[in-house]
Amino acid sequence: MSDYTVRPITEAERRPALDVLLRSLHRPAVPDGRWAAVADAWAADGTTGAFDGDRVIGVACSAATTMTVPGGGTVPMAAVDGVGVSADRTRRGVLTAMMGAQLAEFAERGYVVAGLHASEAVIYGRFGYGVAVRAATVRAELPVRVRDGIAAPGAVALLDGEEAIAAAPAIYERIGQHRPGMITRPARWWAISSDWHLREEGFRLAVHTGPGGADGFAVLRTTPQDRGVRLEVRDLHAGNAAAVAGLWRFLLSIDLVTTVIAPDRPVDEEVGVLLTDPRRARTVAIRDHLWLRLVDVPAALAARTYGTAEPVTLEVHDRMLPANGGRYRLGPGGAERTEAPADLHLDAETLAMLYLGEWQPATLALAGRITGADENVLARTAALFATTQRPWCGTPF
Ligand SMILES: CC(=O)SCCNC(=O)CCNC(=O)[C@H](O)C(C)(C)COP(=O)(O)OP(=O)(O)OC[C@H]1O[C@@H](n2cnc3c(N)ncnc32)[C@H](O)[C@@H]1OP(=O)(O)O
């Protein structure tokens, strides 16, 4: 029998729970004077705690959002964040117990998927989360500029502080979730992120306005270095190609800046192709970005569209949510449960990796994640899951 219990946290336990989380991430606990401000943003929307008697020893939070799927539909998503276990209680199954309780809660609340950004890549696969989106870190060395002839008929204005905090959410909403994997941002997300970046960390907001109004923004900060100035770009969103080009034109034109670093960019954004010298912008890293968990596999498979290919039958194994197990026939017309023989076998983690179109099935077969499929089945599966744009989330949480 374990020496702890797992249950939702109560209102009175929110502060000790946040302290456990911050300590697990090696950050200081919230000082008394800051708690009133933080408490509003750190709502207990879905917060599971692990307790030894009255003492909080672990926490796992979630917030309600929706995610865009291939074809443009949306599904309810639990955005999982704020996961931590007190350092004196790790590796005794506390996280495993909290993940089990959280997934049961998500299924009960009707979430179709859950998503997270992982601190380490070895933690969440065992709970059925797979890397559904990867993202690129782009580094540009100046001087370099956007090529002449690229249509960018807009202008960029810089906003600070409260003005920036007020402007960003409406522009994000106006741009919309146009790539698979993008999510709506809960008010709580803006409260935490804006407070952190735009009030405390010296970031500013560059707003791009095109012929139809504001259609892009970048949250940026410059830091003087020993030699030159580094420009860090967080949270760049653009609603069309001209806004992407216009924002990059601005970022590369700021006097004295020698290096631009932009993490978490879509892998297919390909900044180099916009530039007079493509070698000046390099992808210096590609890493896991959004980890996805299909909570309700039939609903998730039914929510997205598929490419053109002869149908395939997948057999799904899901250790933590066995109701998802079984065979599904996918074809251009959609997905449905079937009793037909399976063309391939995979687990919940691997299905999540395929779901938004990030991975080639042949790569997953090579890794032993997809079994039982011949080349023809892998090619059909690839065509069915393919998307025109790479998936991207673009919201750190
Ligand atoms: C979405 C987010 O919020 S990401 C942030 C995650 N939080 C952190 O990184 C904060 C620091 N780390 C922690 O608080 C904890 O180590 C946690 C939450 C990652 C793991 O909590 P634990 O209670 O130790 O996990 P638990 O004991 O249930 O481990 C389950 C399994 O995962 C493995 N595991 C868990 N965390 C890790 C890790 N960081 N590295 C390697 N293996 C790990 C365990 O060894 C165990 O394996 P087993 O089933 O083969 O025995």
The ligand as an SDF file (V2000), in Angstrom:
LIG
                    3D

 51 53  0  0  0  0  0  0  0  0999 V2000
    4.1040   19.1730  -18.2140 C   0  0  0  0  0  0  0  0  0  0  0  0
    5.0830   19.6090  -17.1940 C   0  0  0  0  0  0  0  0  0  0  0  0
    4.7280   20.2970  -16.2840 O   0  0  0  0  0  0  0  0  0  0  0  0
    6.6750   19.1210  -17.3530 S   0  0  0  0  0  0  0  0  0  0  0  0
    7.4030   19.3890  -15.7460 C   0  0  0  0  0  0  0  0  0  0  0  0
    7.6420   18.0920  -15.0370 C   0  0  0  0  0  0  0  0  0  0  0  0
    8.2170   18.3960  -13.7350 N   0  0  0  0  0  0  0  0  0  0  0  0
    9.5370   18.4290  -13.5040 C   0  0  0  0  0  0  0  0  0  0  0  0
   10.3780   18.1910  -14.3690 O   0  0  0  0  0  0  0  0  0  0  0  0
    9.9320   18.8410  -12.1010 C   0  0  0  0  0  0  0  0  0  0  0  0
   11.0360   17.9340  -11.5320 C   0  0  0  0  0  0  0  0  0  0  0  0
   10.6820   16.5060  -11.5620 N   0  0  0  0  0  0  0  0  0  0  0  0
    9.6830   16.0180  -10.7940 C   0  0  0  0  0  0  0  0  0  0  0  0
    8.9690   16.7270  -10.0820 O   0  0  0  0  0  0  0  0  0  0  0  0
    9.4700   14.5080  -10.8430 C   0  0  0  0  0  0  0  0  0  0  0  0
   10.7040   13.8800  -11.0280 O   0  0  0  0  0  0  0  0  0  0  0  0
    8.5160   14.0300  -11.9510 C   0  0  0  0  0  0  0  0  0  0  0  0
    7.1720   14.7360  -11.7970 C   0  0  0  0  0  0  0  0  0  0  0  0
    9.0630   14.3250  -13.3290 C   0  0  0  0  0  0  0  0  0  0  0  0
    8.3450   12.4980  -11.8260 C   0  0  0  0  0  0  0  0  0  0  0  0
    7.6900   12.2070  -10.6250 O   0  0  0  0  0  0  0  0  0  0  0  0
    7.8750   10.7670   -9.8840 P   0  0  0  0  0  0  0  0  0  0  0  0
    6.8490   10.7210   -8.8280 O   0  0  0  0  0  0  0  0  0  0  0  0
    9.2800   10.5720   -9.5370 O   0  0  0  0  0  0  0  0  0  0  0  0
    7.4750    9.7740  -11.0610 O   0  0  0  0  0  0  0  0  0  0  0  0
    7.1110    8.2100  -10.8550 P   0  0  0  0  0  0  0  0  0  0  0  0
    7.7610    7.6990   -9.6070 O   0  0  0  0  0  0  0  0  0  0  0  0
    5.6480    8.0210  -10.9620 O   0  0  0  0  0  0  0  0  0  0  0  0
    7.8430    7.6040  -12.1140 O   0  0  0  0  0  0  0  0  0  0  0  0
    7.2230    6.8070  -13.0530 C   0  0  0  0  0  0  0  0  0  0  0  0
    8.2750    6.2210  -13.9630 C   0  0  0  0  0  0  0  0  0  0  0  0
    8.8630    7.2870  -14.7270 O   0  0  0  0  0  0  0  0  0  0  0  0
   10.2700    7.3160  -14.5080 C   0  0  0  0  0  0  0  0  0  0  0  0
   10.6370    8.7200  -14.4370 N   0  0  0  0  0  0  0  0  0  0  0  0
    9.8800    9.7050  -13.9140 C   0  0  0  0  0  0  0  0  0  0  0  0
   10.5300   10.8770  -14.0270 N   0  0  0  0  0  0  0  0  0  0  0  0
   11.6970   10.6110  -14.6260 C   0  0  0  0  0  0  0  0  0  0  0  0
   12.7900   11.4180  -15.0000 C   0  0  0  0  0  0  0  0  0  0  0  0
   12.7960   12.7260  -14.7730 N   0  0  0  0  0  0  0  0  0  0  0  0
   13.8420   10.8170  -15.5990 N   0  0  0  0  0  0  0  0  0  0  0  0
   13.8270    9.4860  -15.8220 C   0  0  0  0  0  0  0  0  0  0  0  0
   12.8080    8.6530  -15.4840 N   0  0  0  0  0  0  0  0  0  0  0  0
   11.7560    9.2300  -14.8800 C   0  0  0  0  0  0  0  0  0  0  0  0
   10.4780    6.6100  -13.1970 C   0  0  0  0  0  0  0  0  0  0  0  0
   11.7650    6.0810  -13.0780 O   0  0  0  0  0  0  0  0  0  0  0  0
    9.4200    5.5370  -13.2390 C   0  0  0  0  0  0  0  0  0  0  0  0
    9.8560    4.4660  -14.0470 O   0  0  0  0  0  0  0  0  0  0  0  0
    9.3770    2.9520  -13.7990 P   0  0  0  0  0  0  0  0  0  0  0  0
    7.8710    2.9530  -13.9670 O   0  0  0  0  0  0  0  0  0  0  0  0
   10.0930    2.1890  -14.8480 O   0  0  0  0  0  0  0  0  0  0  0  0
    9.7950    2.6440  -12.4020 O   0  0  0  0  0  0  0  0  0  0  0  0
  1  2  1  0
  2  3  2  0
  2  4  1  0
  4  5  1  0
  5  6  1  0
  6  7  1  0
  7  8  1  0
  8  9  2  0
  8 10  1  0
 10 11  1  0
 11 12  1  0
 12 13  1  0
 13 14  2  0
 13 15  1  0
 15 16  1  0
 15 17  1  0
 17 18  1  0
 17 19  1  0
 17 20  1  0
 20 21  1  0
 21 22  1  0
 22 23  2  0
 22 24  1  0
 22 25  1  0
 25 26  1  0
 26 27  2  0
 26 28  1  0
 26 29  1  0
 29 30  1  0
 30 31  1  0
 31 32  1  0
 31 46  1  0
 32 33  1  0
 33 34  1  0
 33 44  1  0
 34 35  1  0
 34 43  1  0
 35 36  2  0
 36 37  1  0
 37 38  1  0
 37 43  2  0
 38 39  1  0
 38 40  2  0
 40 41  1  0
 41 42  2  0
 42 43  1  0
 44 45  1  0
 44 46  1  0
 46 47  1  0
 47 48  1  0
 48 49  2  0
 48 50  1  0
 48 51  1  0
M  END
$$$$
